């Protein structure tokens, strides 16, 4: 975008990190009609609305099957249980992700094994996976963090060589792709979240699992209703993880707009880059990296701000009433609840460095040019003020050795 000219003036109004009301105003009549139809039918649990959403998501992701459930967390758990992952098993995954990734592994009775991430995409480092494989390893769970797929080719090769399952945590990545294939068909299952702030968000919790395996899909459908075959006959022990028809109705409306919204996020990301380059800010932080073989859908637009300045910049943006957030301030291997796994600061340095340096800016599709201008101007003001903090890394310097 050479020669890019910012808009004439930035807004003086606060800029929210995400604005669900702005999105709703564009589809209010469609949502209200869809919800009213559910009330007219008085069919609130599973049923036709959920079945139609499952068909439409499967078509969108190019998968044979899709199974709606109560949340993205349950989608991960049901995927693992569907392949009998349980006590004594190990699942290799990323420490730089939302808690549910590892939480689902633990809920099966299996053990999460954390390996480091790549410094540019923040996705799991394939070269670290093979060294972590033991006789107990059953699966790899890559996370398509922030809306960009992990590097799946080497992950597939490692999985095939070692007879391992691959489960995609695609909770932030609906519509993302890798070498032309959509997230959701890059593993044995793909798990998606419909938390309201996701690119495709419900009016509450919801999730879905995609797979090309009809037998596995049938098992997951049973597991989401306590393992019921029908007629109160239970083949296995499941739990209650049904998707509400109201949520499905809302999601079906929103799915029709998803590609337009995704294009808006991608355009906003490109404009951020142009604005930051025009203001000569890019020598003070790293912009998000979008790989050429992938479609990045920007669930988050995440900068890397080093030299211990991330928190200073965050506080300045908040003082300027500009939305910003940290995903994630503490990597999972250093969370208190996983202390029993024995990880120490410095053991996974790239994940630790990312947690100390990442900062996400507003990226929602309805973000205006004036709002973006204010965000970048606020970022420039934050960077020009103050001095680098003396303590840069809360977990120890990234090149420190494990204790």
C-alpha positions as CSV (number, residue, x, y, z in Angstrom):
1,X,0.0,0.0,0.0
2,X,2.7,2.5,-1.0
3,X,1.6,6.1,-0.9
4,X,-1.1,5.3,1.7
5,X,-2.7,8.5,3.1
6,X,-4.5,8.3,6.4
7,X,-8.0,9.8,6.7
8,X,-8.0,13.5,7.5
9,X,-8.8,13.3,11.2
10,X,-9.1,10.6,13.9
11,X,-12.2,10.5,16.0
12,X,-12.0,11.9,19.5
13,X,-14.5,9.3,20.8
14,X,-13.4,6.2,22.8
15,X,-12.5,3.2,20.6
16,X,-13.8,-0.1,22.0
17,X,-11.7,-3.2,21.8
18,X,-14.7,-5.0,20.3
19,X,-18.1,-3.6,19.4
20,X,-20.8,-6.2,19.2
21,X,-23.6,-3.6,19.1
22,X,-22.2,-2.2,15.8
23,X,-22.4,-5.7,14.3
24,X,-25.9,-6.3,15.6
25,X,-27.2,-3.1,14.1
26,X,-26.4,-4.4,10.6
27,X,-28.3,-7.6,11.1
28,X,-31.0,-6.7,13.7
29,X,-34.0,-7.5,11.6
30,X,-32.6,-10.9,10.4
31,X,-31.7,-11.9,14.0
32,X,-35.0,-10.9,15.4
33,X,-36.9,-12.8,12.7
34,X,-34.8,-15.9,13.3
35,X,-35.2,-15.8,17.1
36,X,-39.0,-15.2,16.8
37,X,-39.3,-18.3,14.5
38,X,-37.7,-20.4,17.2
39,X,-40.2,-19.1,19.8
40,X,-43.0,-19.8,17.4
41,X,-41.8,-23.4,17.0
42,X,-41.1,-23.8,20.7
43,X,-38.3,-26.3,19.9
44,X,-35.3,-25.0,21.9
45,X,-32.8,-27.9,22.2
46,X,-31.1,-29.4,19.2
47,X,-33.8,-30.0,16.5
48,X,-34.0,-28.6,13.0
49,X,-32.2,-25.3,13.6
50,X,-29.1,-27.1,15.0
51,X,-29.2,-29.7,12.2
52,X,-29.4,-27.0,9.6
53,X,-26.5,-25.1,11.2
54,X,-24.5,-28.4,11.3
55,X,-25.1,-28.9,7.6
56,X,-24.1,-25.3,6.8
57,X,-20.9,-25.3,8.9
58,X,-19.9,-28.6,7.3
59,X,-20.4,-27.1,3.9
60,X,-18.5,-23.9,4.9
61,X,-15.5,-25.9,6.3
62,X,-15.7,-28.6,3.5
63,X,-16.1,-31.3,6.1
64,X,-18.4,-34.4,5.8
65,X,-19.8,-33.9,9.3
66,X,-20.4,-31.2,11.9
67,X,-21.7,-31.7,15.4
68,X,-23.0,-28.8,17.5
69,X,-22.3,-28.6,21.2
70,X,-22.5,-26.3,24.2
71,X,-19.1,-24.5,23.8
72,X,-15.7,-24.6,22.2
73,X,-14.3,-26.1,25.4
74,X,-16.7,-29.0,25.1
75,X,-15.9,-29.3,21.4
76,X,-12.3,-30.0,22.4
77,X,-13.3,-32.4,25.1
78,X,-15.7,-34.3,23.0
79,X,-13.1,-34.7,20.2
80,X,-10.7,-36.2,22.6
81,X,-13.3,-38.5,24.2
82,X,-14.5,-39.6,20.8
83,X,-11.1,-41.1,20.2
84,X,-10.8,-42.6,23.7
85,X,-8.1,-40.3,24.9
86,X,-7.9,-40.8,28.6
87,X,-5.8,-41.7,31.7
88,X,-2.2,-42.6,30.9
89,X,-2.2,-40.8,27.6
90,X,-0.2,-37.7,26.6
91,X,-1.3,-35.0,24.2
92,X,1.3,-32.6,22.8
93,X,0.1,-29.0,22.5
94,X,1.0,-25.3,22.8
95,X,1.4,-23.4,26.0
96,X,0.4,-20.1,24.3
97,X,-3.3,-20.4,24.1
98,X,-6.6,-20.1,26.0
99,X,-6.8,-22.4,29.0
100,X,-9.5,-24.6,27.5
101,X,-6.9,-26.3,25.2
102,X,-5.1,-27.9,28.1
103,X,-8.1,-28.0,30.3
104,X,-9.9,-30.3,27.9
105,X,-6.9,-32.7,27.8
106,X,-6.8,-32.8,31.6
107,X,-10.6,-33.4,31.8
108,X,-10.2,-36.7,29.9
109,X,-7.6,-37.8,32.5
110,X,-4.8,-37.4,29.9
111,X,-1.7,-35.2,30.4
112,X,-0.9,-32.1,28.3
113,X,2.7,-32.0,27.1
114,X,3.7,-28.4,26.3
115,X,6.3,-27.6,23.6
116,X,7.4,-24.2,22.5
117,X,6.0,-21.9,19.8
118,X,7.3,-20.1,16.7
119,X,8.3,-16.5,17.3
120,X,6.6,-15.1,14.2
121,X,3.1,-16.8,14.1
122,X,2.9,-17.8,17.8
123,X,1.8,-21.2,16.7
124,X,3.3,-24.5,17.9
125,X,6.8,-25.2,16.7
126,X,6.7,-28.4,14.6
127,X,10.4,-29.0,15.2
128,X,9.8,-29.2,19.0
129,X,7.0,-31.8,18.7
130,X,9.0,-35.0,17.8
131,X,11.4,-34.6,20.7
132,X,8.4,-34.5,23.1
133,X,6.9,-37.8,21.9
134,X,7.0,-40.7,24.4
135,X,5.4,-44.2,24.4
136,X,2.4,-42.5,26.1
137,X,1.8,-39.9,23.4
138,X,-1.5,-40.4,21.6
139,X,-2.2,-37.1,19.9
140,X,-1.1,-33.7,18.9
141,X,-3.4,-30.7,19.4
142,X,-2.1,-27.7,17.4
143,X,-3.9,-24.4,18.1
144,X,-4.6,-22.0,15.2
145,X,-3.8,-19.0,17.4
146,X,-5.3,-15.6,16.7
147,X,-6.9,-16.8,13.4
148,X,-3.9,-18.3,11.5
149,X,-3.4,-22.0,11.0
150,X,-0.5,-23.8,12.4
151,X,2.1,-25.2,10.0
152,X,0.3,-28.5,9.4
153,X,2.5,-30.2,6.8
154,X,5.3,-31.1,9.2
155,X,2.7,-31.9,11.9
156,X,0.9,-34.4,9.7
157,X,4.2,-36.1,8.8
158,X,5.2,-36.4,12.5
159,X,1.7,-37.7,13.3
160,X,1.8,-40.3,10.5
161,X,5.3,-41.5,11.4
162,X,4.3,-42.0,15.0
163,X,0.7,-43.2,14.6
164,X,-0.8,-40.2,16.4
165,X,-4.1,-38.4,16.1
166,X,-4.2,-34.7,15.2
167,X,-7.0,-32.6,16.8
168,X,-7.3,-29.0,15.6
169,X,-8.0,-26.4,18.2
170,X,-9.6,-24.0,15.6
171,X,-11.7,-22.1,18.2
172,X,-10.2,-18.8,16.9
173,X,-9.9,-19.7,13.3
174,X,-13.2,-20.3,11.5
175,X,-12.7,-19.4,7.9
176,X,-8.9,-19.7,8.1
177,X,-7.1,-21.9,5.6
178,X,-3.8,-23.7,5.0
179,X,-2.7,-24.4,1.5
180,X,-6.3,-23.9,0.3
181,X,-7.9,-26.2,2.9
182,X,-10.2,-24.8,5.5
183,X,-9.5,-25.0,9.2
184,X,-11.7,-27.9,10.5
185,X,-10.5,-30.4,8.0
186,X,-6.8,-30.4,8.9
187,X,-7.0,-33.0,11.6
188,X,-9.2,-35.9,12.8
189,X,-11.5,-33.3,14.2
190,X,-11.7,-29.5,14.2
191,X,-13.1,-27.7,17.2
192,X,-14.7,-24.2,17.0
193,X,-16.0,-21.8,19.6
194,X,-19.0,-19.5,19.1
195,X,-18.2,-17.3,22.1
196,X,-19.8,-13.9,21.3
197,X,-16.5,-12.2,20.6
198,X,-15.3,-14.7,18.1
199,X,-15.4,-14.0,14.3
200,X,-18.6,-16.0,14.3
201,X,-20.2,-15.4,17.6
202,X,-23.4,-16.6,19.2
203,X,-25.6,-14.8,21.7
204,X,-24.0,-16.9,24.4
205,X,-21.9,-20.0,24.5
206,X,-21.8,-22.5,21.7
207,X,-19.4,-24.7,19.8
208,X,-19.1,-27.2,17.0
209,X,-16.9,-30.1,15.9
210,X,-16.1,-30.9,12.3
211,X,-14.8,-34.3,11.0
212,X,-14.7,-36.4,7.9
213,X,-15.2,-39.6,9.9
214,X,-18.9,-40.5,10.1
215,X,-18.4,-43.2,12.7
216,X,-16.6,-40.7,15.0
217,X,-19.3,-38.1,14.3
218,X,-21.9,-40.6,15.5
219,X,-20.1,-41.3,18.7
220,X,-19.7,-37.6,19.4
221,X,-23.4,-37.1,18.8
222,X,-24.1,-39.7,21.4
223,X,-21.5,-38.3,23.9
224,X,-23.1,-34.9,23.8
225,X,-26.4,-36.4,25.1
226,X,-25.0,-38.6,27.8
227,X,-24.1,-41.4,25.4
228,X,-27.8,-42.0,24.6
229,X,-28.6,-44.1,21.6
230,X,-32.2,-43.1,21.8
231,X,-35.0,-44.5,24.0
232,X,-32.8,-44.0,27.2
233,X,-30.4,-46.6,26.0
234,X,-26.8,-45.6,26.8
235,X,-23.9,-47.1,24.9
236,X,-21.2,-45.0,26.7
237,X,-21.0,-42.4,29.4
238,X,-21.3,-39.0,28.0
239,X,-22.5,-35.7,29.3
240,X,-24.9,-32.8,28.5
241,X,-23.4,-30.6,25.8
242,X,-26.3,-29.8,23.5
243,X,-26.4,-26.6,21.4
244,X,-29.6,-24.5,21.9
245,X,-31.8,-23.9,18.9
246,X,-31.8,-20.2,19.7
247,X,-28.0,-20.1,19.4
248,X,-28.1,-22.0,16.2
249,X,-30.7,-19.6,14.7
250,X,-28.5,-16.6,15.5
251,X,-25.4,-18.4,14.1
252,X,-27.2,-19.3,10.9
253,X,-27.9,-15.6,10.3
254,X,-24.4,-14.6,11.1
255,X,-22.8,-17.3,9.0
256,X,-24.3,-15.7,5.9
257,X,-22.3,-12.6,6.7
258,X,-19.0,-14.2,7.9
259,X,-17.1,-13.9,4.6
260,X,-17.9,-10.2,4.4
261,X,-16.8,-9.7,8.0
262,X,-13.7,-11.7,7.5
263,X,-12.8,-9.5,4.5
264,X,-13.3,-6.5,6.7
265,X,-10.9,-7.8,9.3
266,X,-8.3,-8.6,6.6
267,X,-8.7,-5.1,5.2
268,X,-8.4,-3.5,8.6
269,X,-5.2,-5.5,9.2
270,X,-3.7,-4.2,6.0
271,X,-4.7,-0.7,6.8
272,X,-3.1,-0.9,10.3
273,X,0.2,-2.0,8.7
274,X,0.0,0.9,6.2
275,X,-0.7,3.4,8.9
276,X,2.1,2.1,11.2
277,X,4.6,2.2,8.3
278,X,3.4,5.7,7.3
279,X,4.0,6.9,10.8
280,X,7.4,5.1,11.0
281,X,6.3,3.0,14.0
282,X,7.3,-0.4,12.8
283,X,10.9,-0.2,14.1
284,X,9.4,-0.1,17.6
285,X,7.3,-3.3,17.4
286,X,6.6,-6.3,15.2
287,X,3.4,-6.4,13.2
288,X,1.4,-9.7,12.8
289,X,2.9,-12.1,10.3
290,X,0.5,-13.6,7.8
291,X,2.1,-16.6,6.0
292,X,1.6,-16.7,2.2
293,X,0.3,-20.2,2.2
294,X,-2.5,-19.4,4.8
295,X,-5.5,-17.2,5.1
296,X,-5.3,-15.3,8.4
297,X,-8.8,-14.3,9.6
298,X,-7.6,-12.1,12.5
299,X,-9.5,-13.2,15.5
300,X,-6.9,-10.9,17.1
301,X,-4.6,-8.3,15.6
302,X,-1.5,-8.8,17.8
303,X,1.6,-6.7,18.0
304,X,4.9,-7.7,19.7
305,X,6.3,-4.8,21.8
306,X,9.7,-5.6,23.3
307,X,12.2,-3.9,25.6
308,X,9.8,-4.3,28.5
309,X,7.4,-1.6,27.1
310,X,4.3,-3.6,26.4
311,X,2.5,-2.9,29.8
312,X,3.5,0.8,29.6
313,X,1.9,1.0,26.1
314,X,-1.2,-0.9,27.2
315,X,-1.7,1.4,30.2
316,X,-1.3,4.5,28.0
317,X,-3.8,3.2,25.4
318,X,-6.3,2.6,28.2
319,X,-5.8,6.1,29.6
320,X,-6.5,7.4,26.1
321,X,-9.7,5.3,26.1
322,X,-8.5,3.0,23.3
323,X,-9.3,-0.6,23.6
324,X,-6.4,-3.1,23.8
325,X,-5.8,-6.5,25.5
326,X,-3.2,-9.1,26.3
327,X,-3.7,-12.6,25.0
328,X,-2.1,-14.3,27.0
329,X,-0.2,-12.8,30.0
330,X,0.9,-16.2,31.5
331,X,1.7,-19.2,29.3
332,X,0.0,-22.4,30.4
333,X,3.1,-24.3,31.5
334,X,3.6,-21.7,34.2
335,X,0.0,-21.6,35.4
336,X,-0.3,-22.6,39.1
337,X,-2.7,-25.5,38.3
338,X,-0.1,-27.1,36.1
339,X,2.7,-26.8,38.6
340,X,2.6,-30.6,39.1
341,X,3.8,-31.1,35.5
342,X,7.2,-29.7,36.5
343,X,7.8,-26.9,34.0
344,X,10.1,-24.1,35.1
345,X,10.5,-20.5,33.8
346,X,12.9,-20.4,30.9
347,X,12.0,-23.9,29.7
348,X,9.8,-22.7,26.8
349,X,11.3,-19.3,26.1
350,X,9.4,-18.3,23.0
351,X,6.0,-18.8,24.7
352,X,7.3,-16.9,27.7
353,X,8.6,-14.0,25.6
354,X,5.4,-13.8,23.7
355,X,3.4,-13.6,26.9
356,X,5.6,-10.7,28.0
357,X,5.4,-8.8,24.7
358,X,2.1,-9.3,22.9
359,X,-0.6,-6.6,22.7
360,X,-3.8,-6.9,20.7
361,X,-5.6,-3.9,19.0
362,X,-9.2,-3.6,17.9
363,X,-9.8,-5.4,14.6
364,X,-13.5,-6.0,14.4
365,X,-15.0,-5.6,10.9
366,X,-17.1,-2.5,11.7
367,X,-14.0,-0.6,12.9
368,X,-14.0,2.7,11.0
369,X,-11.0,4.5,9.4
370,X,-11.4,7.3,11.9
371,X,-11.2,4.8,14.8
372,X,-8.2,3.1,13.3
373,X,-6.5,6.4,12.9
374,X,-7.1,7.2,16.6
375,X,-5.7,3.8,17.6
376,X,-2.5,4.3,15.6
377,X,-2.1,7.9,16.8
378,X,-2.6,6.7,20.4
379,X,-0.1,3.9,19.8
380,X,2.4,6.5,18.6
381,X,1.8,8.7,21.6
382,X,2.3,5.8,23.9
383,X,5.5,4.8,22.3
384,X,6.9,8.3,22.4
385,X,6.3,8.7,26.1
386,X,8.3,7.3,29.0
387,X,11.3,4.9,29.1
388,X,11.7,1.2,28.8
389,X,10.8,-0.7,32.0
390,X,13.8,-2.1,33.9
391,X,12.2,-5.5,34.3
392,X,11.2,-6.8,30.9
393,X,10.2,-10.4,31.5
394,X,8.1,-11.5,34.4
395,X,9.1,-15.2,33.9
396,X,12.8,-14.5,33.6
397,X,14.8,-13.6,30.6
398,X,13.9,-15.7,27.6
399,X,17.4,-17.2,27.2
400,X,17.4,-18.3,30.8
401,X,17.8,-22.0,31.5
402,X,15.3,-24.2,33.3
403,X,15.9,-24.6,37.0
